[in-house]
């Protein structure tokens, strides 16, 4: 079997979301799906033509089966480890108002939180061109954190690029607790993604530019500042490159950062220059906001081309 270009690991949960605007106190209908930062990126990459593999633990339950099936259905190589002693995690998403989204997590002791270094298959990371991880996984458990460090060790041994999205979740740890954990992973990575507040968690009191300089001192070559609708900026040793965002009417912004990362990494692997990489990444992030769900609107290359060409005709003939 040919090794995937990108490997990623982390927890994917079952996702229940309201189908109408309003609090869970009153909503009458729910939709069931899945969501997880790492699998969102894996699906986004697969749709953009990048060979990708995702690894994670799921429970021996119907929701775990759904997680594996949904990710596999988008062409991702799935390494789902069935944990007979823990359930698949659950997140619940509601839209209290048209302008807000709230996400609630039920993941304590979940199968995904029990990820372990021994779960990494021999040669899986070493054979890839790029390893992508996030700051969610190391805050789930000590074993999950150790699994990420083991994956980085193997990536280094195999010559793979290490990509790290800070993706801070306040529900998992306070900034004071999370900061040192996330900083250690960032300083072991080649590319680090984050928002202004997330970089300040790594280096309290620092701007994103200051954090980029500190990361360069730790041999991290590229820092990517995600600015949402305002686009993004990339800091390297040679330059700072800015890319503008796209004007849209957002429906659901959850998962937009993961789509951005998928667009960025696919552009990098396709050999695009930084301006073109940022244009693709910002377009992917914008498109992810146009449909409810965490990953459902992640574009294919054809979708992306149509969006970037400014195809505004709402009827496709």
Beta strands, then each sheet from edge to edge (+ up, - down):
strand 1: 6-9
strand 2: 13-18
strand 3: 30-35
strand 4: 52-59
strand 5: 77-83
strand 6: 90-97
strand 7: 100-106
strand 8: 130-134
strand 9: 161-165
strand 10: 191-194
strand 11: 222-226
strand 12: 232-235
strand 13: 240-243
sheet 1: 5+ 4+ 1+ 8+ 9+ 10+ 11+ 12- 13+
sheet 2: 3+ 2- 6- 7+
end
